[in-house]
Amino acid sequence: MSYDSDELKLSFGGRYFSGKPTTDIGLDNPILSPQTNPSLNFLSPNEANLQDYFQLNFSGSYTLNFDSSALETG
């Protein structure tokens, strides 16, 4: 959804995201071989999902008109 005039521009939108697969790190032993060759201890790939979330976005700008030029902010 958006609104435009000569001096003011506004925009608003939203988007829903479902839980994407993710790979967690083993919390009991997160780093394997820390002294010789450190690496992360990942659990099974795509074993968990991120939580679902809804993202809202808003933006706006305003134009200031002068005699010989214009300045847009936002």
Residue pairs with C-beta under 8 A, 6 or more apart in sequence:
1 11
1 12
1 13
2 9
2 10
2 11
2 12
3 9
3 10
3 11
4 10
6 63
7 62
7 63
7 64
7 65
8 60
8 61
8 62
8 63
9 60
9 61
9 62
9 74
10 58
10 59
10 60
11 57
11 58
11 59
11 60
12 56
12 57
12 58
13 56
13 57
14 54
14 55
14 56
14 57
15 54
15 55
15 57
16 52
16 53
16 54
16 55
17 52
17 53
17 54
17 55
18 52
19 49
19 50
19 51
19 52
20 49
20 50
21 46
21 48
21 49
21 50
22 46
22 48
22 49
22 50
23 42
23 43
23 44
23 45
23 46
23 47
23 48
24 42
24 43
24 47
24 48
25 40
25 41
25 42
25 43
26 41
26 42
26 43
29 41
30 40
30 41
31 38
31 39
31 40
31 41
32 38
32 39
32 40
32 41
33 39
59 74
60 74
61 72
61 73
61 74
62 72
62 73
62 74
63 70
63 71
63 72
63 73
64 70
64 71
64 72
64 73
